Amino acid sequence: MSATEVMDQINQLSLDDQKRVFVLLAGKVMTEQNADSKRWLGKRLSFEEACDVVFRENRELLASLAK
């Protein structure tokens, strides 16, 4: 399955399920970043806070999603 197909399926989910997927992916992205990102591990972030962290610290992710 391609990334485009996965994104299409995510778009068909309810908003709550989309948020769960986003939090899962944000966690994966954050744990693969350098040691500086470890400051976010163990923190309970709201959806909006998680969005801010992910897109502020991962400009390439934002660019990919914008395509």
Secondary structure by P-SEA (a helix, b strand, c coil): ccaaaaaaaaaaccaaaaaaaaaaaaaaaaaaccccccccccccccaaaaaaaaaaacaaaaaaaac
